[in-house]
Amino acid sequence: MESGPAIFAGLVFALFGGGLLVWTAVRVRHRQPVAHGVSPVASATLATLFALLALALGTWCFSHL
């Protein structure tokens, strides 16, 4: 019964992290800003960091099933 919320949370974190990572990579590859009004290096770094954090949380949720 407790595996349902863990699966849902893991799926949400994994989809968000993967989507953010792909979106950031596409923006950086096309030399477009990741966030307006912020340093391109800082915004790409922070977006990548949060994407990897979300993927790690998704992995953690799936590992506790």
mmCIF file as Biopython writes it, N, C-alpha, C and O atoms, coordinates in Angstrom:
data_model
#
loop_
_atom_site.group_PDB
_atom_site.id
_atom_site.type_symbol
_atom_site.label_atom_id
_atom_site.label_alt_id
_atom_site.label_comp_id
_atom_site.label_asym_id
_atom_site.label_entity_id
_atom_site.label_seq_id
_atom_site.pdbx_PDB_ins_code
_atom_site.Cartn_x
_atom_site.Cartn_y
_atom_site.Cartn_z
_atom_site.occupancy
_atom_site.B_iso_or_equiv
_atom_site.auth_seq_id
_atom_site.auth_asym_id
_atom_site.pdbx_PDB_model_num
ATOM 1   N N  . MET A ? 1  ? 0.804  -1.188 0.000   1.0 0.0 1  A 1 
ATOM 2   C CA . MET A ? 1  ? 0.000  0.000  0.000   1.0 0.0 1  A 1 
ATOM 3   C C  . MET A ? 1  ? 0.855  1.263  0.000   1.0 0.0 1  A 1 
ATOM 4   O O  . MET A ? 1  ? 0.449  2.290  -0.543  1.0 0.0 1  A 1 
ATOM 5   N N  . GLU A ? 2  ? 2.042  1.189  0.609   1.0 0.0 2  A 1 
ATOM 6   C CA . GLU A ? 2  ? 2.902  2.363  0.680   1.0 0.0 2  A 1 
ATOM 7   C C  . GLU A ? 2  ? 3.742  2.554  -0.580  1.0 0.0 2  A 1 
ATOM 8   O O  . GLU A ? 2  ? 4.395  3.586  -0.732  1.0 0.0 2  A 1 
ATOM 9   N N  . SER A ? 3  ? 3.734  1.585  -1.474  1.0 0.0 3  A 1 
ATOM 10  C CA . SER A ? 3  ? 4.560  1.720  -2.674  1.0 0.0 3  A 1 
ATOM 11  C C  . SER A ? 3  ? 3.926  2.658  -3.701  1.0 0.0 3  A 1 
ATOM 12  O O  . SER A ? 3  ? 4.636  3.199  -4.549  1.0 0.0 3  A 1 
ATOM 13  N N  . GLY A ? 4  ? 2.627  2.859  -3.647  1.0 0.0 4  A 1 
ATOM 14  C CA . GLY A ? 4  ? 1.957  3.754  -4.594  1.0 0.0 4  A 1 
ATOM 15  C C  . GLY A ? 4  ? 2.484  5.182  -4.545  1.0 0.0 4  A 1 
ATOM 16  O O  . GLY A ? 4  ? 2.868  5.717  -5.585  1.0 0.0 4  A 1 
ATOM 17  N N  . PRO A ? 5  ? 2.517  5.819  -3.377  1.0 0.0 5  A 1 
ATOM 18  C CA . PRO A ? 5  ? 3.064  7.172  -3.297  1.0 0.0 5  A 1 
ATOM 19  C C  . PRO A ? 5  ? 4.548  7.248  -3.668  1.0 0.0 5  A 1 
ATOM 20  O O  . PRO A ? 5  ? 4.991  8.237  -4.252  1.0 0.0 5  A 1 
ATOM 21  N N  . ALA A ? 6  ? 5.307  6.214  -3.335  1.0 0.0 6  A 1 
ATOM 22  C CA . ALA A ? 6  ? 6.735  6.219  -3.681  1.0 0.0 6  A 1 
ATOM 23  C C  . ALA A ? 6  ? 6.919  6.140  -5.189  1.0 0.0 6  A 1 
ATOM 24  O O  . ALA A ? 6  ? 7.785  6.812  -5.748  1.0 0.0 6  A 1 
ATOM 25  N N  . ILE A ? 7  ? 6.107  5.323  -5.846  1.0 0.0 7  A 1 
ATOM 26  C CA . ILE A ? 7  ? 6.182  5.230  -7.309  1.0 0.0 7  A 1 
ATOM 27  C C  . ILE A ? 7  ? 5.790  6.558  -7.944  1.0 0.0 7  A 1 
ATOM 28  O O  . ILE A ? 7  ? 6.453  7.029  -8.868  1.0 0.0 7  A 1 
ATOM 29  N N  . PHE A ? 8  ? 4.703  7.164  -7.445  1.0 0.0 8  A 1 
ATOM 30  C CA . PHE A ? 8  ? 4.253  8.441  -7.992  1.0 0.0 8  A 1 
ATOM 31  C C  . PHE A ? 8  ? 5.311  9.526  -7.797  1.0 0.0 8  A 1 
ATOM 32  O O  . PHE A ? 8  ? 5.634  10.255 -8.735  1.0 0.0 8  A 1 
ATOM 33  N N  . ALA A ? 9  ? 5.849  9.635  -6.580  1.0 0.0 9  A 1 
ATOM 34  C CA . ALA A ? 9  ? 6.860  10.662 -6.307  1.0 0.0 9  A 1 
ATOM 35  C C  . ALA A ? 9  ? 8.117  10.424 -7.137  1.0 0.0 9  A 1 
ATOM 36  O O  . ALA A ? 9  ? 8.692  11.367 -7.681  1.0 0.0 9  A 1 
ATOM 37  N N  . GLY A ? 10 ? 8.545  9.163  -7.235  1.0 0.0 10 A 1 
ATOM 38  C CA . GLY A ? 10 ? 9.724  8.852  -8.046  1.0 0.0 10 A 1 
ATOM 39  C C  . GLY A ? 10 ? 9.522  9.200  -9.507  1.0 0.0 10 A 1 
ATOM 40  O O  . GLY A ? 10 ? 10.426 9.715  -10.164 1.0 0.0 10 A 1 
ATOM 41  N N  . LEU A ? 11 ? 8.327  8.915  -10.013 1.0 0.0 11 A 1 
ATOM 42  C CA . LEU A ? 11 ? 8.021  9.227  -11.413 1.0 0.0 11 A 1 
ATOM 43  C C  . LEU A ? 11 ? 7.996  10.729 -11.655 1.0 0.0 11 A 1 
ATOM 44  O O  . LEU A ? 11 ? 8.513  11.208 -12.664 1.0 0.0 11 A 1 
ATOM 45  N N  . VAL A ? 12 ? 7.402  11.463 -10.743 1.0 0.0 12 A 1 
ATOM 46  C CA . VAL A ? 12 ? 7.349  12.931 -10.882 1.0 0.0 12 A 1 
ATOM 47  C C  . VAL A ? 12 ? 8.751  13.528 -10.848 1.0 0.0 12 A 1 
ATOM 48  O O  . VAL A ? 12 ? 9.094  14.358 -11.689 1.0 0.0 12 A 1 
ATOM 49  N N  . PHE A ? 13 ? 9.561  13.108 -9.878  1.0 0.0 13 A 1 
ATOM 50  C CA . PHE A ? 13 ? 10.929 13.621 -9.793  1.0 0.0 13 A 1 
ATOM 51  C C  . PHE A ? 13 ? 11.739 13.249 -11.036 1.0 0.0 13 A 1 
ATOM 52  O O  . PHE A ? 13 ? 12.486 14.075 -11.560 1.0 0.0 13 A 1 
ATOM 53  N N  . ALA A ? 14 ? 11.592 12.018 -11.504 1.0 0.0 14 A 1 
ATOM 54  C CA . ALA A ? 14 ? 12.361 11.573 -12.667 1.0 0.0 14 A 1 
ATOM 55  C C  . ALA A ? 14 ? 11.941 12.335 -13.930 1.0 0.0 14 A 1 
ATOM 56  O O  . ALA A ? 14 ? 12.794 12.754 -14.713 1.0 0.0 14 A 1 
ATOM 57  N N  . LEU A ? 15 ? 10.639 12.512 -14.127 1.0 0.0 15 A 1 
ATOM 58  C CA . LEU A ? 15 ? 10.185 13.254 -15.312 1.0 0.0 15 A 1 
ATOM 59  C C  . LEU A ? 15 ? 10.605 14.714 -15.259 1.0 0.0 15 A 1 
ATOM 60  O O  . LEU A ? 15 ? 11.048 15.268 -16.264 1.0 0.0 15 A 1 
ATOM 61  N N  . PHE A ? 16 ? 10.470 15.343 -14.095 1.0 0.0 16 A 1 
ATOM 62  C CA . PHE A ? 16 ? 10.877 16.735 -13.963 1.0 0.0 16 A 1 
ATOM 63  C C  . PHE A ? 16 ? 12.374 16.895 -14.175 1.0 0.0 16 A 1 
ATOM 64  O O  . PHE A ? 16 ? 12.806 17.773 -14.920 1.0 0.0 16 A 1 
ATOM 65  N N  . GLY A ? 17 ? 13.166 16.051 -13.523 1.0 0.0 17 A 1 
ATOM 66  C CA . GLY A ? 17 ? 14.616 16.136 -13.656 1.0 0.0 17 A 1 
ATOM 67  C C  . GLY A ? 17 ? 15.075 15.888 -15.077 1.0 0.0 17 A 1 
ATOM 68  O O  . GLY A ? 17 ? 15.925 16.612 -15.594 1.0 0.0 17 A 1 
ATOM 69  N N  . GLY A ? 18 ? 14.517 14.864 -15.714 1.0 0.0 18 A 1 
ATOM 70  C CA . GLY A ? 18 ? 14.882 14.576 -17.105 1.0 0.0 18 A 1 
ATOM 71  C C  . GLY A ? 18 ? 14.477 15.684 -18.043 1.0 0.0 18 A 1 
ATOM 72  O O  . GLY A ? 18 ? 15.247 16.073 -18.921 1.0 0.0 18 A 1 
ATOM 73  N N  . GLY A ? 19 ? 13.259 16.204 -17.864 1.0 0.0 19 A 1 
ATOM 74  C CA . GLY A ? 19 ? 12.790 17.305 -18.711 1.0 0.0 19 A 1 
ATOM 75  C C  . GLY A ? 19 ? 13.618 18.559 -18.545 1.0 0.0 19 A 1 
ATOM 76  O O  . GLY A ? 19 ? 13.963 19.222 -19.523 1.0 0.0 19 A 1 
ATOM 77  N N  . LEU A ? 20 ? 13.939 18.886 -17.295 1.0 0.0 20 A 1 
ATOM 78  C CA . LEU A ? 20 ? 14.762 20.074 -17.043 1.0 0.0 20 A 1 
ATOM 79  C C  . LEU A ? 20 ? 16.163 19.909 -17.605 1.0 0.0 20 A 1 
ATOM 80  O O  . LEU A ? 20 ? 16.738 20.863 -18.129 1.0 0.0 20 A 1 
ATOM 81  N N  . LEU A ? 21 ? 16.716 18.714 -17.502 1.0 0.0 21 A 1 
ATOM 82  C CA . LEU A ? 21 ? 18.054 18.468 -18.038 1.0 0.0 21 A 1 
ATOM 83  C C  . LEU A ? 21 ? 18.072 18.581 -19.562 1.0 0.0 21 A 1 
ATOM 84  O O  . LEU A ? 21 ? 18.988 19.179 -20.127 1.0 0.0 21 A 1 
ATOM 85  N N  . VAL A ? 22 ? 17.078 18.017 -20.222 1.0 0.0 22 A 1 
ATOM 86  C CA . VAL A ? 22 ? 16.999 18.107 -21.689 1.0 0.0 22 A 1 
ATOM 87  C C  . VAL A ? 22 ? 16.771 19.545 -22.116 1.0 0.0 22 A 1 
ATOM 88  O O  . VAL A ? 22 ? 17.412 20.022 -23.052 1.0 0.0 22 A 1 
ATOM 89  N N  . TRP A ? 23 ? 15.854 20.251 -21.434 1.0 0.0 23 A 1 
ATOM 90  C CA . TRP A ? 23 ? 15.555 21.637 -21.793 1.0 0.0 23 A 1 
ATOM 91  C C  . TRP A ? 23 ? 16.802 22.517 -21.631 1.0 0.0 23 A 1 
ATOM 92  O O  . TRP A ? 23 ? 17.093 23.349 -22.490 1.0 0.0 23 A 1 
ATOM 93  N N  . THR A ? 24 ? 17.526 22.330 -20.540 1.0 0.0 24 A 1 
ATOM 94  C CA . THR A ? 24 ? 18.742 23.107 -20.300 1.0 0.0 24 A 1 
ATOM 95  C C  . THR A ? 24 ? 19.792 22.814 -21.366 1.0 0.0 24 A 1 
ATOM 96  O O  . THR A ? 24 ? 20.447 23.731 -21.863 1.0 0.0 24 A 1 
ATOM 97  N N  . ALA A ? 25 ? 19.954 21.546 -21.719 1.0 0.0 25 A 1 
ATOM 98  C CA . ALA A ? 25 ? 20.948 21.181 -22.734 1.0 0.0 25 A 1 
ATOM 99  C C  . ALA A ? 25 ? 20.603 21.796 -24.086 1.0 0.0 25 A 1 
ATOM 100 O O  . ALA A ? 25 ? 21.490 22.266 -24.799 1.0 0.0 25 A 1 
ATOM 101 N N  . VAL A ? 26 ? 19.328 21.794 -24.440 1.0 0.0 26 A 1 
ATOM 102 C CA . VAL A ? 26 ? 18.920 22.381 -25.726 1.0 0.0 26 A 1 
ATOM 103 C C  . VAL A ? 26 ? 19.161 23.886 -25.720 1.0 0.0 26 A 1 
ATOM 104 O O  . VAL A ? 26 ? 19.653 24.439 -26.705 1.0 0.0 26 A 1 
ATOM 105 N N  . ARG A ? 27 ? 18.819 24.555 -24.618 1.0 0.0 27 A 1 
ATOM 106 C CA . ARG A ? 27 ? 19.027 26.001 -24.540 1.0 0.0 27 A 1 
ATOM 107 C C  . ARG A ? 27 ? 20.517 26.354 -24.622 1.0 0.0 27 A 1 
ATOM 108 O O  . ARG A ? 27 ? 20.899 27.302 -25.308 1.0 0.0 27 A 1 
ATOM 109 N N  . VAL A ? 28 ? 21.339 25.598 -23.932 1.0 0.0 28 A 1 
ATOM 110 C CA . VAL A ? 28 ? 22.781 25.866 -23.943 1.0 0.0 28 A 1 
ATOM 111 C C  . VAL A ? 28 ? 23.358 25.575 -25.327 1.0 0.0 28 A 1 
ATOM 112 O O  . VAL A ? 28 ? 24.202 26.323 -25.819 1.0 0.0 28 A 1 
ATOM 113 N N  . ARG A ? 29 ? 22.906 24.496 -25.949 1.0 0.0 29 A 1 
ATOM 114 C CA . ARG A ? 29 ? 23.423 24.134 -27.272 1.0 0.0 29 A 1 
ATOM 115 C C  . ARG A ? 29 ? 23.089 25.190 -28.324 1.0 0.0 29 A 1 
ATOM 116 O O  . ARG A ? 29 ? 23.890 25.441 -29.224 1.0 0.0 29 A 1 
ATOM 117 N N  . HIS A ? 30 ? 21.913 25.808 -28.216 1.0 0.0 30 A 1 
ATOM 118 C CA . HIS A ? 30 ? 21.518 26.843 -29.165 1.0 0.0 30 A 1 
ATOM 119 C C  . HIS A ? 30 ? 21.982 28.232 -28.743 1.0 0.0 30 A 1 
ATOM 120 O O  . HIS A ? 30 ? 21.620 29.234 -29.360 1.0 0.0 30 A 1 
ATOM 121 N N  . ARG A ? 31 ? 22.783 28.278 -27.690 1.0 0.0 31 A 1 
ATOM 122 C CA . ARG A ? 31 ? 23.328 29.527 -27.151 1.0 0.0 31 A 1 
ATOM 123 C C  . ARG A ? 31 ? 22.227 30.538 -26.805 1.0 0.0 31 A 1 
ATOM 124 O O  . ARG A ? 31 ? 22.365 31.736 -27.051 1.0 0.0 31 A 1 
ATOM 125 N N  . GLN A ? 32 ? 21.141 30.029 -26.232 1.0 0.0 32 A 1 
ATOM 126 C CA . GLN A ? 32 ? 20.048 30.868 -25.761 1.0 0.0 32 A 1 
ATOM 127 C C  . GLN A ? 32 ? 20.111 30.901 -24.236 1.0 0.0 32 A 1 
ATOM 128 O O  . GLN A ? 32 ? 20.619 29.968 -23.614 1.0 0.0 32 A 1 
ATOM 129 N N  . PRO A ? 33 ? 19.597 31.972 -23.632 1.0 0.0 33 A 1 
ATOM 130 C CA . PRO A ? 33 ? 19.677 32.054 -22.165 1.0 0.0 33 A 1 
ATOM 131 C C  . PRO A ? 33 ? 18.771 31.020 -21.497 1.0 0.0 33 A 1 
ATOM 132 O O  . PRO A ? 33 ? 17.666 30.746 -21.966 1.0 0.0 33 A 1 
ATOM 133 N N  . VAL A ? 34 ? 19.248 30.468 -20.419 1.0 0.0 34 A 1 
ATOM 134 C CA . VAL A ? 34 ? 18.440 29.534 -19.636 1.0 0.0 34 A 1 
ATOM 135 C C  . VAL A ? 34 ? 17.481 30.323 -18.760 1.0 0.0 34 A 1 
ATOM 136 O O  . VAL A ? 34 ? 16.332 29.917 -18.582 1.0 0.0 34 A 1 
ATOM 137 N N  . ALA A ? 35 ? 17.933 31.442 -18.211 1.0 0.0 35 A 1 
ATOM 138 C CA . ALA A ? 35 ? 17.096 32.352 -17.434 1.0 0.0 35 A 1 
ATOM 139 C C  . ALA A ? 35 ? 17.462 33.774 -17.831 1.0 0.0 35 A 1 
ATOM 140 O O  . ALA A ? 35 ? 18.642 34.110 -17.930 1.0 0.0 35 A 1 
ATOM 141 N N  . HIS A ? 36 ? 16.467 34.599 -18.057 1.0 0.0 36 A 1 
ATOM 142 C CA . HIS A ? 36 ? 16.719 35.973 -18.487 1.0 0.0 36 A 1 
ATOM 143 C C  . HIS A ? 36 ? 17.191 36.820 -17.318 1.0 0.0 36 A 1 
ATOM 144 O O  . HIS A ? 36 ? 16.669 36.721 -16.208 1.0 0.0 36 A 1 
ATOM 145 N N  . GLY A ? 37 ? 18.181 37.651 -17.584 1.0 0.0 37 A 1 
ATOM 146 C CA . GLY A ? 37 ? 18.692 38.572 -16.585 1.0 0.0 37 A 1 
ATOM 147 C C  . GLY A ? 37 ? 19.702 37.963 -15.626 1.0 0.0 37 A 1 
ATOM 148 O O  . GLY A ? 37 ? 20.076 38.593 -14.638 1.0 0.0 37 A 1 
ATOM 149 N N  . VAL A ? 38 ? 20.147 36.745 -15.908 1.0 0.0 38 A 1 
ATOM 150 C CA . VAL A ? 38 ? 21.102 36.055 -15.042 1.0 0.0 38 A 1 
ATOM 151 C C  . VAL A ? 38 ? 22.282 35.634 -15.905 1.0 0.0 38 A 1 
ATOM 152 O O  . VAL A ? 38 ? 22.141 35.442 -17.113 1.0 0.0 38 A 1 
ATOM 153 N N  . SER A ? 39 ? 23.427 35.495 -15.289 1.0 0.0 39 A 1 
ATOM 154 C CA . SER A ? 39 ? 24.609 35.036 -16.002 1.0 0.0 39 A 1 
ATOM 155 C C  . SER A ? 39 ? 24.318 33.696 -16.687 1.0 0.0 39 A 1 
ATOM 156 O O  . SER A ? 39 ? 23.779 32.792 -16.049 1.0 0.0 39 A 1 
ATOM 157 N N  . PRO A ? 40 ? 24.665 33.550 -17.971 1.0 0.0 40 A 1 
ATOM 158 C CA . PRO A ? 40 ? 24.385 32.285 -18.667 1.0 0.0 40 A 1 
ATOM 159 C C  . PRO A ? 40 ? 25.051 31.078 -18.017 1.0 0.0 40 A 1 
ATOM 160 O O  . PRO A ? 40 ? 24.467 29.996 -17.968 1.0 0.0 40 A 1 
ATOM 161 N N  . VAL A ? 41 ? 26.262 31.257 -17.521 1.0 0.0 41 A 1 
ATOM 162 C CA . VAL A ? 41 ? 26.969 30.142 -16.891 1.0 0.0 41 A 1 
ATOM 163 C C  . VAL A ? 41 ? 26.293 29.764 -15.571 1.0 0.0 41 A 1 
ATOM 164 O O  . VAL A ? 41 ? 26.098 28.584 -15.282 1.0 0.0 41 A 1 
ATOM 165 N N  . ALA A ? 42 ? 25.942 30.766 -14.783 1.0 0.0 42 A 1 
ATOM 166 C CA . ALA A ? 42 ? 25.314 30.501 -13.485 1.0 0.0 42 A 1 
ATOM 167 C C  . ALA A ? 42 ? 23.945 29.854 -13.655 1.0 0.0 42 A 1 
ATOM 168 O O  . ALA A ? 42 ? 23.615 28.910 -12.938 1.0 0.0 42 A 1 
ATOM 169 N N  . SER A ? 43 ? 23.147 30.352 -14.595 1.0 0.0 43 A 1 
ATOM 170 C CA . SER A ? 43 ? 21.807 29.788 -14.771 1.0 0.0 43 A 1 
ATOM 171 C C  . SER A ? 43 ? 21.861 28.367 -15.317 1.0 0.0 43 A 1 
ATOM 172 O O  . SER A ? 43 ? 21.075 27.518 -14.897 1.0 0.0 43 A 1 
ATOM 173 N N  . ALA A ? 44 ? 22.769 28.095 -16.239 1.0 0.0 44 A 1 
ATOM 174 C CA . ALA A ? 44 ? 22.905 26.737 -16.763 1.0 0.0 44 A 1 
ATOM 175 C C  . ALA A ? 44 ? 23.421 25.788 -15.689 1.0 0.0 44 A 1 
ATOM 176 O O  . ALA A ? 44 ? 22.987 24.639 -15.611 1.0 0.0 44 A 1 
ATOM 177 N N  . THR A ? 45 ? 24.341 26.263 -14.868 1.0 0.0 45 A 1 
ATOM 178 C CA . THR A ? 45 ? 24.876 25.433 -13.796 1.0 0.0 45 A 1 
ATOM 179 C C  . THR A ? 45 ? 23.806 25.104 -12.763 1.0 0.0 45 A 1 
ATOM 180 O O  . THR A ? 45 ? 23.668 23.951 -12.356 1.0 0.0 45 A 1 
ATOM 181 N N  . LEU A ? 46 ? 23.051 26.108 -12.338 1.0 0.0 46 A 1 
ATOM 182 C CA . LEU A ? 46 ? 22.009 25.875 -11.347 1.0 0.0 46 A 1 
ATOM 183 C C  . LEU A ? 46 ? 20.889 24.989 -11.892 1.0 0.0 46 A 1 
ATOM 184 O O  . LEU A ? 46 ? 20.390 24.113 -11.185 1.0 0.0 46 A 1 
ATOM 185 N N  . ALA A ? 47 ? 20.496 25.212 -13.136 1.0 0.0 47 A 1 
ATOM 186 C CA . ALA A ? 47 ? 19.454 24.370 -13.728 1.0 0.0 47 A 1 
ATOM 187 C C  . ALA A ? 47 ? 19.917 22.920 -13.828 1.0 0.0 47 A 1 
ATOM 188 O O  . ALA A ? 47 ? 19.142 22.001 -13.560 1.0 0.0 47 A 1 
ATOM 189 N N  . THR A ? 48 ? 21.166 22.713 -14.208 1.0 0.0 48 A 1 
ATOM 190 C CA . THR A ? 48 ? 21.709 21.354 -14.285 1.0 0.0 48 A 1 
ATOM 191 C C  . THR A ? 48 ? 21.789 20.733 -12.902 1.0 0.0 48 A 1 
ATOM 192 O O  . THR A ? 48 ? 21.487 19.551 -12.737 1.0 0.0 48 A 1 
ATOM 193 N N  . LEU A ? 49 ? 22.190 21.512 -11.906 1.0 0.0 49 A 1 
ATOM 194 C CA . LEU A ? 49 ? 22.275 21.018 -10.537 1.0 0.0 49 A 1 
ATOM 195 C C  . LEU A ? 49 ? 20.906 20.580 -10.019 1.0 0.0 49 A 1 
ATOM 196 O O  . LEU A ? 49 ? 20.783 19.512 -9.419  1.0 0.0 49 A 1 
ATOM 197 N N  . PHE A ? 50 ? 19.881 21.394 -10.246 1.0 0.0 50 A 1 
ATOM 198 C CA . PHE A ? 50 ? 18.543 21.038 -9.789  1.0 0.0 50 A 1 
ATOM 199 C C  . PHE A ? 50 ? 17.974 19.851 -10.567 1.0 0.0 50 A 1 
ATOM 200 O O  . PHE A ? 50 ? 17.234 19.044 -10.006 1.0 0.0 50 A 1 
ATOM 201 N N  . ALA A ? 51 ? 18.310 19.738 -11.845 1.0 0.0 51 A 1 
ATOM 202 C CA . ALA A ? 51 ? 17.873 18.584 -12.623 1.0 0.0 51 A 1 
ATOM 203 C C  . ALA A ? 51 ? 18.496 17.304 -12.089 1.0 0.0 51 A 1 
ATOM 204 O O  . ALA A ? 51 ? 17.811 16.290 -11.954 1.0 0.0 51 A 1 
ATOM 205 N N  . LEU A ? 52 ? 19.777 17.340 -11.789 1.0 0.0 52 A 1 
ATOM 206 C CA . LEU A ? 52 ? 20.442 16.159 -11.241 1.0 0.0 52 A 1 
ATOM 207 C C  . LEU A ? 52 ? 19.933 15.833 -9.843  1.0 0.0 52 A 1 
ATOM 208 O O  . LEU A ? 52 ? 19.832 14.662 -9.475  1.0 0.0 52 A 1 
ATOM 209 N N  . LEU A ? 53 ? 19.614 16.853 -9.068  1.0 0.0 53 A 1 
ATOM 210 C CA . LEU A ? 53 ? 19.048 16.632 -7.745  1.0 0.0 53 A 1 
ATOM 211 C C  . LEU A ? 53 ? 17.678 15.955 -7.852  1.0 0.0 53 A 1 
ATOM 212 O O  . LEU A ? 53 ? 17.383 15.030 -7.094  1.0 0.0 53 A 1 
ATOM 213 N N  . ALA A ? 54 ? 16.850 16.406 -8.779  1.0 0.0 54 A 1 
ATOM 214 C CA . ALA A ? 54 ? 15.538 15.792 -8.969  1.0 0.0 54 A 1 
ATOM 215 C C  . ALA A ? 54 ? 15.680 14.347 -9.445  1.0 0.0 54 A 1 
ATOM 216 O O  . ALA A ? 54 ? 14.930 13.476 -9.003  1.0 0.0 54 A 1 
ATOM 217 N N  . LEU A ? 55 ? 16.621 14.086 -10.329 1.0 0.0 55 A 1 
ATOM 218 C CA . LEU A ? 55 ? 16.847 12.712 -10.778 1.0 0.0 55 A 1 
ATOM 219 C C  . LEU A ? 55 ? 17.339 11.835 -9.631  1.0 0.0 55 A 1 
ATOM 220 O O  . LEU A ? 55 ? 16.953 10.671 -9.529  1.0 0.0 55 A 1 
ATOM 221 N N  . ALA A ? 56 ? 18.187 12.388 -8.771  1.0 0.0 56 A 1 
ATOM 222 C CA . ALA A ? 56 ? 18.663 11.628 -7.620  1.0 0.0 56 A 1 
ATOM 223 C C  . ALA A ? 56 ? 17.521 11.340 -6.648  1.0 0.0 56 A 1 
ATOM 224 O O  . ALA A ? 56 ? 17.449 10.244 -6.092  1.0 0.0 56 A 1 
ATOM 225 N N  . LEU A ? 57 ? 16.633 12.301 -6.437  1.0 0.0 57 A 1 
ATOM 226 C CA . LEU A ? 57 ? 15.480 12.068 -5.575  1.0 0.0 57 A 1 
ATOM 227 C C  . LEU A ? 57 ? 14.546 11.011 -6.160  1.0 0.0 57 A 1 
ATOM 228 O O  . LEU A ? 57 ? 14.008 10.175 -5.434  1.0 0.0 57 A 1 
ATOM 229 N N  . GLY A ? 58 ? 14.359 11.055 -7.473  1.0 0.0 58 A 1 
ATOM 230 C CA . GLY A ? 58 ? 13.554 10.026 -8.121  1.0 0.0 58 A 1 
ATOM 231 C C  . GLY A ? 58 ? 14.160 8.648  -7.961  1.0 0.0 58 A 1 
ATOM 232 O O  . GLY A ? 58 ? 13.447 7.678  -7.704  1.0 0.0 58 A 1 
ATOM 233 N N  . THR A ? 59 ? 15.459 8.555  -8.111  1.0 0.0 59 A 1 
ATOM 234 C CA . THR A ? 59 ? 16.161 7.284  -7.912  1.0 0.0 59 A 1 
ATOM 235 C C  . THR A ? 59 ? 16.030 6.817  -6.477  1.0 0.0 59 A 1 
ATOM 236 O O  . THR A ? 59 ? 15.831 5.629  -6.224  1.0 0.0 59 A 1 
ATOM 237 N N  . TRP A ? 60 ? 16.139 7.743  -5.534  1.0 0.0 60 A 1 
ATOM 238 C CA . TRP A ? 60 ? 15.999 7.400  -4.122  1.0 0.0 60 A 1 
ATOM 239 C C  . TRP A ? 60 ? 14.592 6.863  -3.828  1.0 0.0 60 A 1 
ATOM 240 O O  . TRP A ? 60 ? 14.431 5.880  -3.104  1.0 0.0 60 A 1 
ATOM 241 N N  . CYS A ? 61 ? 13.581 7.523  -4.400  1.0 0.0 61 A 1 
ATOM 242 C CA . CYS A ? 61 ? 12.208 7.058  -4.186  1.0 0.0 61 A 1 
ATOM 243 C C  . CYS A ? 61 ? 12.014 5.659  -4.760  1.0 0.0 61 A 1 
ATOM 244 O O  . CYS A ? 61 ? 11.373 4.819  -4.129  1.0 0.0 61 A 1 
ATOM 245 N N  . PHE A ? 62 ? 12.551 5.403  -5.928  1.0 0.0 62 A 1 
ATOM 246 C CA . PHE A ? 62 ? 12.403 4.074  -6.530  1.0 0.0 62 A 1 
ATOM 247 C C  . PHE A ? 62 ? 13.190 3.016  -5.772  1.0 0.0 62 A 1 
ATOM 248 O O  . PHE A ? 62 ? 12.801 1.848  -5.768  1.0 0.0 62 A 1 
ATOM 249 N N  . SER A ? 63 ? 14.284 3.400  -5.135  1.0 0.0 63 A 1 
ATOM 250 C CA . SER A ? 63 ? 15.095 2.424  -4.420  1.0 0.0 63 A 1 
ATOM 251 C C  . SER A ? 63 ? 14.468 2.013  -3.085  1.0 0.0 63 A 1 
ATOM 252 O O  . SER A ? 63 ? 14.868 1.008  -2.498  1.0 0.0 63 A 1 
ATOM 253 N N  . HIS A ? 64 ? 13.504 2.773  -2.609  1.0 0.0 64 A 1 
ATOM 254 C CA . HIS A ? 64 ? 12.851 2.456  -1.334  1.0 0.0 64 A 1 
ATOM 255 C C  . HIS A ? 64 ? 11.494 1.793  -1.524  1.0 0.0 64 A 1 
ATOM 256 O O  . HIS A ? 64 ? 10.615 1.944  -0.676  1.0 0.0 64 A 1 
ATOM 257 N N  . LEU A ? 65 ? 11.309 1.080  -2.590  1.0 0.0 65 A 1 
ATOM 258 C CA . LEU A ? 65 ? 10.028 0.388  -2.803  1.0 0.0 65 A 1 
ATOM 259 C C  . LEU A ? 65 ? 9.974  -0.863 -2.027  1.0 0.0 65 A 1 
ATOM 260 O O  . LEU A ? 65 ? 8.974  -1.579 -2.080  1.0 0.0 65 A 1 
#
